[in-house]
């Protein structure tokens, strides 16, 4: 904590981060993670669509709905 206090006092600022940069950074990280999750979900959906087994139908439908896509029946 001493290092943080020193960095702030040496800079002469009362904050360690610019209050306007933090929300933009968090949004960018959030969007990156959402895109990563969507890619994984699409891969899972593609994999599940290869199986005509009715037992995977619900999982396939849930993934398709979450991605806003039509589930391929069959």
Buried (B, 14 or more C-beta within 10 A) or exposed (E): EEEEEEEEEEEEEEEEEEEEEEEEEEEEEEEEEEEEEEEEBBEBBEEBBEEEEEEBBEBBBBBBEEBEEEBEEE
